């Protein structure tokens, strides 16, 4: 959101921007106006969010820094960190971060969570925060996605499951009731999911596009801005890749490698040469 990271070809890590909580891992809480080298080596992947950051080294170890008020760093306490600190968890395949919680997918298909749980976003059957990574009852998980105050996952069998805040229908279960255990969304055969804030999209194995949740900026191209409580098929097929774009837009690439998008355009993000909102998917062309 406000704290970019970059990794050079020789694996040096640089960070800049907002650092009030120590999320840049530079040993202080001062904002940085230029890219500043982070004192950590052998980094494979970086996972920053608003106020806390996790990273994975090439040896598979996980390290965290930044805000830890809710235990989101999984270090066994609630003390903020300004330097990257090693977390006691192994076998990690992927990491996603929420506002104040962290989600880890292990190589064995299990999901582990830590941090804020006031809305049930950890899916552990209660509303108590966790300051160590705690195993959920999920298994055979293929993908986890970024979420603000909810957690959404895709299993290898094509089913989608979610927990936490649901006031915009982002769990896809047909109502707006908050959940504290993982509930199955009303969609089958999903192959990929993306989530940004409360807008969720899915691509099925046969290339169809589905959407549910927040629809305030007409981003689902359904002719209205009513939130979608159950996954609804959108009028496009032959979809190759999907992207949820900054709360107000969704994008996808078709198999012919053309890029399409829909939703708000107040800053020109639809690249149509205007600032008018687009309530139907439009093709985005490029100047060569």
Secondary structure, DSSP 8 states (H G I E B T S, - for coil): ----EEE-TT--EEEEE--TTSTT-SSS---EEEEEE-S--SEEEEEE-SSEEEEEETTS-EEEEE--TTSTT-SSS---EEEEEEES---EEEEEE-SSEEEEEETTS-EEEEE--TTSTT-SSS---EEEEEE-S--SEEEE---SSEEEEEETTS-EEEEE--TTSTT-SSS---EEEEEE-S--SEEEEEEETTEEEEEETTS-EEEEE--TT-TT-SSS---EEEEEE-S--SEEEEEEETTTEEEEEETT--EEEEE--TTSTT-SSS---EEEEEEE----
